């Protein structure tokens, strides 16, 4: 069974046809519980997300700030395993029909086996993988497996990436390019800044792939700001925070996710 790379492409193209950026939401698998994560991701899509990234919880997440680290800790204490992550991807896709990606550091994939991981992710209906710490020079084994199974390989670029480096990264990637809006870790911020706009322009000069911006977007105003120059707006910590703020109140948590997704979806549609 082939993965859903084509579905990812068509959803991103559909948003562009509507004259807006796509809204991409992120949540770790296993949070707030293994089954509760699927309910949460479904609520995000019902609220207005076009695409969801499922995080594979990691004990030492180098890119993630304190909010996502807290959620990862909860997921790991819940006993989440790679098979649960893949099942979460599959169930979220089956319930919503939306493209669902896995965001993971390379080490768990390498230990599981790149070919096996790609095959299982595709079988579940996954659209691809975002691999923030995999150097493009060391990515051939994964890229071959992903291509064979119809999965996107999404690389992360940063403001520090030089133009020749950007060209190398974007030539190897598929699906879209993840542009980190600033140097540092994930988290909500007061301002997304001009670095992101410049990075998107430089990245677009090297590729026809959509460029989606993440790190720091937490409200409709920021979503609109980023949507004015990016093909997609990626939001993670703000969704995680809504669930954390709800404590153990499942219904309040799901309502909070739907509400935030709705506000952000409005934001990407009112970009100036």
Steps between C-alpha positions, in 0.01 A plus 500: 500500500633842404511789742312823458764732351258586217224588747738734681585669173137538400400652836784754483410580138132531594580757768707694247211491253281654771752782532610405852765316694437149630465456876719224643451390861740298714442273798712220649367145484407364842385838630284551699460120472571253220135489388433861604760622249283379210196680643711815539633489145149440367380807692783708348396401148131553577592847624685596183842335470574371150791276598622351829851410609519217752807532721694192600577576867867513583678516835747763374322712237760749377259717300215510750437759769359438850132472401554215252759341731232484771261326260774261386571410864130423555490288183811305599356439847188372325725236343472619138697289252581543130214264410264731694630800306437325170154387618423859601593620151279232346198561721518879463510462122222240495270723707564823313633423152764769560870456425684398818878516531734366764753743649792316654867513576705259295626268774166320568447445125855370460453257790162382368643468148444761231341260252274346764399843634416628150304185414300509825433875478379467140285199588333710770419773248771746607600779264866521595762592757652822630854428614646811664838354595576281197781657292417487132840337433401203717141471382524277193388178672190672636423691179513185289265318739264798516489539123436130454204518741345828381604710800622859522842576645474845658825668598534799733681816389600785732596867465863393545486277188713645220350517149706211363399292801134587444525383139653169610230441763204595282627287210492194726164567666141435395152600615598840635789681667475574873643847560590561864406863550789577735799347665410315819243253626125472454266708710250782479648844447390861497625554147584264216738756351637593163759221491225261392394711201858527377554125546185417303612725213847343496355148517251567220788610278630140516184289465143476379401309816260680736675670793326471838612704800511371856632600844328779688151535350234488770208725402292619203695825460833319472343237270380779268844665510675178395228399252567821309834359379500122566316206343420350838491602866612237752376521859607262777562641846176701506293184439696306763451786747120494449495133602735555793290794621188282498657269759311174507181646350486313168199683357642842590830401339336391175283813494813711552674329206200555270478863607871570443497320163200711399672825597820403318304384193337842489845656534646321197198613299532869591866541414590840361 
